[in-house]
Amino acid sequence: MKKFMKSFSVLLTVLIALTMLHMGGPLTATCNADSHYTTKDLNEQSVMAVLWVQSSAEFKALCYQAFNLAKMNLDAFLSTYDGTKKVAISVDVDETLVDNSAYQAMLIGNDFGYSSKTWGPWQAAGLATAYPGAVEFLNYAKLRGVEVFYITNIKMKYIDHARKKFKSLGFPFVDDKHLLFRTDTSDKQARRDIVLKDYVIALFLGDNLNDFASIFRKKPVDERAASVDKFRDDWGKRFIVFPNPAYGDWEGAVYKGNWGASAAEKDMMRKENLESWDYQP
C-alpha cells in the first residue's frame, strides 16, 4: 500500500506540473523570466517602430515638417539678430539627419542587440540615407551665412566613415572644426560650450533630449517628462525634435539606467511602464 501511495503521489505531482504548464501558471512564468525569453524575442517588439519609419508616409511628412519649421525659425532669428557673434546651428546626426533603420531591421530575427561588433560594419558599409529635407535645410543655412556643427555621439573611431558618408550625401561643413564626435562622454554640453565660445546657437536639432540640454541625462521617466515642461516655450522654436520610436535615452529611463538587464527583465520593465485600459468583457 505504501508503495502504491508513493507512486500515486509522484503521478499527482507530475499531473499538477503539467496542468500549470498548460494554464500558463507560475512554472511557465518562472521559466520565461529565467531563460526562455531571449534577445530575439525582445527584438520582435521593434517591428512596428521600424516598419513605421520605413513605410509610413507620415514619417516622411514629419521630417519635412521639422525642417520647414527649422527654416522658418532660422529666418525669424536672423531677421532680428544684431549680435556680434557668428550664428550656428547644432545638429545631431543619427535619426535626425540620417536614417539607420535598416540596422534596426537587421536586429529583428537575430538573437543579439546593438553592439560595436555590428555597428562598426554598418558604419563602414555607408548605407545610411539622408532624412527627407535634411540636405536642403543644411545647405540653406550655409547660404544664409550660418555654420552647422554636428554634435553627435558617434564615436571618434567611426569619424572617417561618417565624413565620407556626409560628403556623399551633400552635407556642408564636413571638416574637423564642425564634426564634434563623442570622445570620453555621451554628455554633449562640453561640445556645445566649445561652439558657444565664438557663436550664438540659433537652433538645436535632435531626436534625443540630450541633444538639447544635459538636464535630461540619466533621469527617470517622470523627471524627464517634468523637465520637458520647463522648456515648453522652446519646443518647435529653438528646439526641433525628430521622431525616433526605435531607441534612445527614453528607453534607458524605462530600464532605470540598467542597460545590462536581461531580455526578460527589459520586457517586464517595458510592460510595467504601459498605461493600460482595464477592460472587463
C-alpha positions as CSV (number, residue, x, y, z in Angstrom):
1,M,0.0,0.0,0.0
2,K,2.8,2.4,0.9
3,K,4.5,1.7,-2.5
4,F,1.2,2.4,-4.2
5,M,0.7,5.7,-2.3
6,K,4.3,6.8,-3.2
7,S,3.7,6.1,-6.9
8,F,0.3,7.9,-6.7
9,S,2.0,10.9,-5.1
10,V,4.6,11.1,-7.8
11,L,2.0,10.8,-10.5
12,L,-0.1,13.5,-8.9
13,T,2.8,15.9,-8.8
14,V,3.5,15.4,-12.5
15,L,-0.1,16.0,-13.3
16,I,-0.2,19.2,-11.3
17,A,3.0,20.4,-13.0
18,L,1.6,19.6,-16.5
19,T,-1.6,21.4,-15.6
20,M,0.3,24.5,-14.6
21,L,2.3,24.5,-17.8
22,H,-0.9,24.1,-19.8
23,M,-2.6,27.0,-18.0
24,G,0.5,29.3,-18.2
25,G,0.9,29.3,-14.5
26,P,3.8,30.2,-12.2
27,L,6.1,27.5,-13.6
28,T,5.9,28.9,-17.1
29,A,6.4,32.4,-15.9
30,T,9.5,31.4,-14.0
31,C,11.0,29.6,-16.9
32,N,10.4,32.5,-19.2
33,A,11.9,35.0,-16.8
34,D,15.0,32.9,-16.2
35,S,15.9,31.6,-19.6
36,H,13.3,31.2,-22.3
37,Y,12.8,34.8,-23.2
38,T,15.6,35.8,-25.5
39,T,17.0,38.9,-27.1
40,K,15.5,37.6,-30.3
41,D,12.1,37.7,-28.6
42,L,12.8,41.3,-27.4
43,N,13.8,42.4,-30.9
44,E,10.4,41.4,-32.2
45,Q,9.0,44.3,-30.3
46,S,10.8,46.7,-32.7
47,V,8.9,45.5,-35.8
48,M,6.1,48.2,-35.7
49,A,8.5,51.0,-34.8
50,V,11.0,50.2,-37.6
51,L,8.1,49.5,-40.0
52,W,6.6,52.9,-39.3
53,V,9.9,54.7,-40.0
54,Q,10.5,52.8,-43.2
55,S,7.0,52.6,-44.7
56,S,4.7,55.3,-43.4
57,A,4.2,58.5,-45.4
58,E,3.6,60.2,-42.1
59,F,7.2,59.7,-41.0
60,K,8.4,61.4,-44.2
61,A,5.8,64.2,-43.7
62,L,7.1,64.8,-40.2
63,C,10.7,65.1,-41.4
64,Y,9.7,67.8,-44.0
65,Q,7.6,69.5,-41.3
66,A,10.6,69.6,-38.9
67,F,13.0,71.1,-41.5
68,N,10.3,73.5,-42.7
69,L,9.9,74.7,-39.1
70,A,13.6,74.9,-38.7
71,K,13.9,77.1,-41.8
72,M,11.1,79.4,-40.7
73,N,12.7,79.8,-37.2
74,L,16.1,80.4,-38.6
75,D,14.8,83.1,-40.9
76,A,13.0,84.7,-37.9
77,F,16.1,84.6,-35.8
78,L,18.3,86.1,-38.5
79,S,15.8,88.9,-39.2
80,T,16.2,90.2,-35.6
81,Y,19.7,89.2,-34.6
82,D,22.1,92.1,-34.2
83,G,24.8,90.5,-32.1
84,T,28.5,90.3,-32.8
85,K,29.0,86.6,-32.6
86,K,28.6,84.4,-35.7
87,V,25.5,82.3,-36.0
88,A,25.4,78.5,-35.8
89,I,23.0,75.6,-35.6
90,S,23.7,72.4,-33.6
91,V,22.5,69.2,-35.2
92,D,22.5,65.6,-34.1
93,V,23.2,63.0,-36.8
94,D,21.7,59.6,-36.3
95,E,17.9,59.6,-36.6
96,T,18.0,63.4,-37.1
97,L,19.9,63.8,-40.3
98,V,20.4,60.2,-41.4
99,D,18.2,57.1,-41.3
100,N,19.8,54.0,-39.7
101,S,16.5,52.0,-39.6
102,A,18.0,49.3,-41.8
103,Y,20.4,48.4,-39.0
104,Q,17.5,48.2,-36.5
105,A,15.6,46.0,-39.0
106,M,18.6,43.7,-39.2
107,L,18.4,43.0,-35.5
108,I,14.8,41.7,-35.8
109,G,15.0,37.9,-36.2
110,N,18.5,37.8,-34.6
111,D,19.4,36.8,-31.1
112,F,21.6,39.8,-30.3
113,G,21.2,43.5,-29.8
114,Y,23.1,46.7,-30.6
115,S,26.9,46.4,-30.2
116,S,30.1,47.8,-31.7
117,K,30.6,44.4,-33.3
118,T,27.7,45.1,-35.7
119,W,27.6,48.9,-35.6
120,G,31.1,49.2,-36.9
121,P,30.4,47.2,-40.1
122,W,27.2,49.2,-40.5
123,Q,29.1,52.4,-40.4
124,A,31.7,51.1,-42.8
125,A,29.0,49.9,-45.3
126,G,27.8,53.5,-45.7
127,L,24.2,52.6,-46.3
128,A,22.5,55.2,-44.1
129,T,20.3,57.6,-46.1
130,A,19.5,61.3,-45.5
131,Y,16.3,62.2,-43.9
132,P,13.8,63.9,-46.2
133,G,14.7,67.7,-46.3
134,A,17.9,67.4,-44.3
135,V,20.4,68.1,-47.1
136,E,18.3,71.0,-48.4
137,F,18.0,72.6,-45.0
138,L,21.6,72.4,-44.0
139,N,22.7,73.9,-47.3
140,Y,20.1,76.7,-46.9
141,A,21.6,77.5,-43.5
142,K,25.0,77.7,-45.2
143,L,23.6,80.0,-47.9
144,R,22.3,82.3,-45.1
145,G,25.8,82.5,-43.6
146,V,25.0,80.1,-40.7
147,E,27.5,77.4,-39.8
148,V,26.5,73.8,-39.0
149,F,28.1,71.9,-36.1
150,Y,27.5,68.1,-36.0
151,I,27.4,67.4,-32.3
152,T,26.9,63.6,-32.3
153,N,27.6,60.6,-30.1
154,I,29.0,58.7,-33.0
155,K,32.4,57.6,-31.6
156,M,35.6,59.1,-33.0
157,K,36.8,55.7,-34.3
158,Y,34.0,56.0,-36.9
159,I,34.7,59.5,-38.0
160,D,36.3,58.6,-41.3
161,H,33.4,56.5,-42.3
162,A,31.0,59.3,-41.3
163,R,33.0,62.0,-43.0
164,K,32.9,60.1,-46.3
165,K,29.1,59.5,-45.9
166,F,28.3,63.1,-45.1
167,K,30.2,64.3,-48.1
168,S,28.5,61.8,-50.4
169,L,25.1,62.9,-49.1
170,G,25.9,66.6,-49.8
171,F,26.0,67.9,-46.2
172,P,28.0,71.2,-45.8
173,F,30.8,71.9,-43.3
174,V,32.2,68.4,-43.2
175,D,35.5,69.2,-41.6
176,D,37.4,68.7,-38.3
177,K,36.1,72.0,-36.9
178,H,32.4,71.2,-37.4
179,L,32.5,67.4,-36.7
180,L,32.2,67.2,-32.9
181,F,32.0,63.5,-32.3
182,R,32.0,61.6,-29.0
183,T,35.3,61.2,-27.2
184,D,35.0,60.3,-23.5
185,T,31.4,61.1,-22.6
186,S,28.0,61.0,-24.2
187,D,27.1,64.3,-22.4
188,K,27.1,66.9,-25.2
189,Q,27.3,70.0,-23.1
190,A,31.1,70.4,-23.2
191,R,30.9,70.3,-27.0
192,R,28.0,72.7,-27.1
193,D,30.2,75.0,-24.9
194,I,33.0,74.9,-27.4
195,V,30.7,76.3,-30.1
196,L,29.2,78.8,-27.7
197,K,32.6,80.5,-27.1
198,D,32.5,82.0,-30.6
199,Y,29.0,81.5,-31.9
200,V,25.4,82.0,-30.9
201,I,23.4,78.8,-31.5
202,A,20.1,79.8,-33.2
203,L,18.7,76.2,-33.4
204,F,19.2,72.7,-31.9
205,L,18.0,69.7,-33.9
206,G,17.8,66.2,-32.5
207,D,15.8,63.1,-31.7
208,N,17.1,62.7,-28.1
209,L,16.5,65.2,-25.3
210,N,20.2,65.1,-24.6
211,D,20.7,66.8,-27.9
212,F,19.2,69.9,-26.4
213,A,20.2,70.1,-22.7
214,S,22.1,67.9,-20.2
215,I,19.3,68.3,-17.6
216,F,17.6,65.3,-19.3
217,R,20.6,62.9,-19.0
218,K,20.2,59.7,-16.9
219,K,16.9,60.8,-15.4
220,P,13.9,58.5,-14.7
221,V,10.8,58.7,-16.8
222,D,8.8,61.1,-14.6
223,E,11.7,63.6,-14.2
224,R,12.4,63.7,-17.9
225,A,8.7,64.5,-18.5
226,A,8.8,67.2,-15.9
227,S,12.0,68.7,-17.4
228,V,10.3,68.9,-20.8
229,D,7.7,71.3,-19.2
230,K,10.5,73.6,-18.1
231,F,11.4,74.2,-21.8
232,R,7.8,74.3,-23.1
233,D,8.4,77.7,-24.9
234,D,11.5,76.3,-26.8
235,W,10.0,73.2,-28.5
236,G,9.2,74.0,-32.1
237,K,11.2,77.2,-31.8
238,R,14.8,76.8,-30.7
239,F,14.5,73.1,-30.2
240,I,13.3,70.9,-33.1
241,V,12.6,67.3,-32.2
242,F,12.6,64.4,-34.7
243,P,10.6,61.2,-34.1
244,N,12.5,58.1,-33.1
245,P,10.4,55.3,-31.8
246,A,13.2,52.7,-32.1
247,Y,15.7,53.6,-29.4
248,G,17.1,56.4,-27.3
249,D,17.6,57.7,-23.8
250,W,13.9,57.3,-23.2
251,E,14.4,53.5,-23.3
252,G,17.2,53.8,-20.8
253,A,14.8,55.7,-18.5
254,V,12.4,52.8,-18.7
255,Y,15.2,50.5,-17.5
256,K,16.2,52.9,-14.8
257,G,19.6,53.0,-16.4
258,N,20.1,49.2,-16.2
259,W,21.0,48.6,-19.8
260,G,22.6,45.3,-18.7
261,A,19.2,43.8,-17.7
262,S,18.3,40.5,-19.3
263,A,15.9,40.4,-22.2
264,A,13.1,39.1,-19.9
265,E,13.7,41.9,-17.4
266,K,13.7,44.5,-20.1
267,D,10.4,43.1,-21.5
268,M,8.9,43.2,-18.0
269,M,10.1,46.8,-17.4
270,R,8.7,47.9,-20.8
271,K,5.3,46.5,-20.0
272,E,5.3,47.9,-16.4
273,N,5.5,51.3,-17.9
274,L,2.5,50.9,-20.1
275,E,-0.8,52.6,-19.1
276,S,-3.4,50.0,-20.0
277,W,-7.2,50.1,-20.0
278,D,-8.6,47.7,-17.6
279,Y,-11.2,46.2,-20.0
280,Q,-13.8,44.0,-18.4
281,P,-15.6,41.8,-21.1
